[in-house]
Amino acid sequence: VAPSPAAAARRGCPIDHAALSAHKAPTGCPVSHRAADFDPFSDGYQQNPPDYVRWSREQEPVFYSPQLGYWVVTRFDDIKAIFRDNISFSPSIALEKITPTGPEANAVLAQYGFALNRTLVNEDEPAHMPRRRALMDPFTPEHLAHHEPLVRRLAREYVDRFIDDGRADLVDQMLWEVPLTVALHFLGVPEEDMDKLREYSIAHTVNTWGRPKPEEQVAVAHAVGNFWQLAGKVLEKMRQNPEADGWMQYGIRKQKEMPEVVTDSYLHSMMMAGIVAAHETTANATANAVKLLLQHPHVWREICEDPSLIPNAVEECLRHNGSVAAWRRLATVDCEVGGVPILAGSKLLIVTSSANHDEGHFADADLLDIRRDNASDHLTFGYGSHQCMGKNLARMEMQVFLEEFTRRLPHMKLAPQSFSYVPNTSFRGPEHLWVEWDPAQNPERRDAAVREGERSPVRIGEPSGHAISRPVRVEAATPAADGVLHLRLVAPDGTSLPRWAPGSHIDVECGDSGLSRQYSLCGDPADARAFEIAVLDDPDSRGGSAWVHANVKPGDRLRIRGPRNHFRLDEGAQRLVFVAGGIGITPVMAMARRAREMGTPYELHYCGRKREGMAFIDALQALHGEHLKLHVSEEGSRLDLQTLLATPQEGTQVYACGPLRMLQALEAACVHWPEDTLRVEHFESTLGTLDPSKEQAFEVELKDSGLTLPVRADQTLLAALRAANIDVQSDCEEGLCGSCEVRVLQGPVDHRDMVLTRSEREAGQRMMSCCSRACGGQKLVLAL
Ligand code: FMN
């Protein structure tokens, strides 16, 4: 086994420079000045971890920190890949002390018989998955629902205590204690030990993830030792009454069935680690969320006015400013992360909070956008087989707390203060959060019913774009061609809208009709004030486009969702060919504008039946000049795809949108081109509704999560995944948009979507979970 980099660092630079230069590391040596200065215990990291490592995310995404003796990883894809592979990247060091303590503190810990060992979070395979599976049931949405009344009651009672004061430290007066009580309740712990546990659990955080000064170490060690012993005593109490409710009692009962899986050491360690896992994370996450929302008063106002935004606001707060800033893994083999060679035995600090601000995954990543459609892709809960088991308990608590605050204290503001954090790498939340308000304005003084409020159903574990709509005002509605209406949509208060990239679309809700339809953004991405779309009046309308044409006028309010992008332009392409048919011009014109801006050689082919029906011809001619080729069939100028695509050219990419027939012809014309040359977007689906009498049930094995699930004949794969607490995005649920794509590792797929190309289908490595199934009831293995 290679020496650990920490040990090597003490002897000099641990880096194999020759190997690095062969791998084209960004700086040649990962111990750049910035890497050398990286200090996660400094105030800069504590105040804003993703900002503190922005330089790394942008320029040096994998670097070695000599101060910490860890490799630091900051990009989304690299971190997700590490989470995915829990064999090469062992979780065994997740609870190890990041700052080794001195002999005196170690002796104190030994005095208490401290032996915190493997739980779940730091357990390796093959022991981990059987244990996780054995203990998972109490975390399913239906079991968690039993805890909701307690969370609501506690939240209400704690707010009662300070609502007339006009000022409160939400951390001290509520957010610390309520999640602790919920955690204890969930674990099955008697409430009488609460105060001591609170004191001890802070010490545990400092002991594990912090850098206590030598003189503090002994005091911390005493507290941790006491925590350990108390955890042991509480566990003994529970063993006397193993039939009681609680996750620990559930574990005690499981121990009888499978003593080799649920061991004594596990139960004692979990008793201690479980409290931290369930308590501090949620307390901090809520404090971070409230702080963040109050720092964005317009967003706070919006959720006060429309509580249905709360579930996604919670997700966005977890992404933007979550309570787990970084996590750890140990490389067990020589490997590469982001192209940088890492030796077996190296320790990795994976800065999940930085991944959550990675522009490569989250557009306009620093913006707090509570309508972000992929907010729940964040890595705050980790991912894969070790993903936080309690994630949905945390989500439920946070939703309830925010409902309570927005309903009863909508006029609450942040009091002037500076924020302090317990210095540590991983768990992050303000130690105090002072808020103030005018009690005379409390809504319940005017209407006592506000205190009880209406219960909006808590949405547990369902990251669906359908819940998040954004109001816009129609600034202009003008014809862009026969039967094509061009809409310019702006924020009602005139502020900027989220940034978007070419290929994006929005969903427009068609009034009260219950319909919503996707429309590609066709304006200029540099225009931050407006979204522009163009809607064809479809003669065979199912209601959506007909509604738009019959109803939408300037000054109207509409609700939209998105933008989201499943048709991304590869900005690295050497040459671009764009082909648009009819209304398919909308995404393509935003792309062609970008190609022109970047100076990439491009040509834009725009086909239509007759000129009057083709939108934006004049504007396109003005902007693209000779790059634009019009093909108007009534005028006898059809596009000859065979000639256009006769000779494959290295580095060329073809982007196309238009009628199904045109896209099929293009696919045929591109067969002799390199794979992935052609990228298309479909506007229509041929998918019918699921007919259980014609479908077969099948099984899916989820490799990253270590689960096997049945998918019934009357159920989509997406529905089966959600029922098992697996977060999968979705949008159109018609096989058109690509949001619900999952990676397939094994098994034959019956593809029914319009997203994948023929070669992608043949490769069998991806499938759309909203519609595609296994062939003939066979088993599929997915990377989930
Ligand atoms: N239709 C348009 O008229 N203009 C567009 O820019 C447009 N963009 C779309 C983008 C995507 C990603 C998808 C899936 C569809 C798009 N459509 C677009 C099609 C519409 O969503 C919708 O299917 C069409 O207006 C017909 O709906 P209807 O049958 O309810 O009238």
Residues whose N, C-alpha, C, O or C-beta is under 5 A from the ligand:
A	BS01	FMN	H505 R517 Q518 Y519 S520 A534 V535 L536 D538 D540 S541 R542 G543 G544 S545 A546 I583 T586 H682 F683 L736
